[in-house]
Amino acid sequence: MTLPYDQKQAYQDKVKAQLDKLNAQIDELKAKASQAKADAAVEYNSKLEEIYTKRDAVQAKLKELQNASEQAWSEMQSGFEKAWNELNTAFETAVAKFQ
């Protein structure tokens, strides 16, 4: 099943907004890491590296989605959502650990 162009664009816009919001939250976590004591800073930085890696994967998947044909787009959407869920899980784990 292929989605009409409007649905594809709306989905991409929603994802971009979510990614922008998450990037702002990552920046907040990074600021907290820079204020943490040495031991905690190492742990913060380790979690941030994991989050950056997953965020970069999400951004790459988003670019693939944006460039996909209508038929390939539906198939690629599930791969993107998997990467997005992994990124969210890593971020939520990091936030929970440091609160």
N, C-alpha and C positions, 0 to 999 in steps of 0.2 A: 504494500500500500504506500503510495506516495502522498506527501502532504502538499497542499497548495502553497504557492510562494509566500503568501501572507502569513500562513502558520509557521513556515520555516523561518521567516524573518522575525516574527514575534518571539519564537523560541530562542533564536540567537540573541535578540535584544535582551530577553529575560536573563539568559545565561551571562551575558556581558555585564549586566547590572549586578548580578550575584557575585561575579568574579571581582568587580570593582569594589564591592562592599567587603569581600573577604580580603582583598589586598590592603584595605584600610585597617582591618582588624589585625592583619599580620604586622603592619607597621606599628600598631599599638603594642603588640607582643614584643616586637624588636626593641621598642623604647623601654619596656619593662626589663628586658634582658640586659640592656646597657646599664641599668640602675642596680641590677642585682649584685650580690656579693660574688666573689670569684667562683666558688663551688657551684652556686646556682647559675651563674652566667654560662659556665661550660654546658650545663644541662639545657638551658634555654637555647644556646646556639646550636646544639645538637638537634633539638626539636625543630628549630627554625630551618636548618638545612634540609631536614626531611620534608617540611612543609614547602619549601622553595622547589624542591625536586618534583613534588606532586603538583604544585601550582604550574610549573613549567610544562608538565605533561598535559594538564588540563588546557593550558593556552595553546599547545600544539594541536590537541584534539579539536579545539574550537576552530582553529584555522582550517583544519581538514574539513570540518563540517561546513564552514563558510564556502569552501571551494568545491564541495561535493555536488555531483549531479543529483537531480531529484530522486532517482532510483537508489543511488548509493547513500544518500542522506539518511534515509530511514534506518539502514543497517548501521551506519556510523554513529547514530544517535545513542544506541545502547552502549557502545564503547566509550563515548564521551561521558555518559551518565555514570559508568563504572569508575572512570578516572575522577569524576567530580565527587562521588561518594567517598573514595579513598582520601581525597584531599580534605573533605569535610571531617572525616573521622580523625585524621592526623591532627588537624587544627583543634578540634574539640578535645582530643586527648591532651594536647599541649596546654590548652587553656585550663582544663580541669586540674592538671598536675601543678600548675603554678598559681592557682588561686588560694 
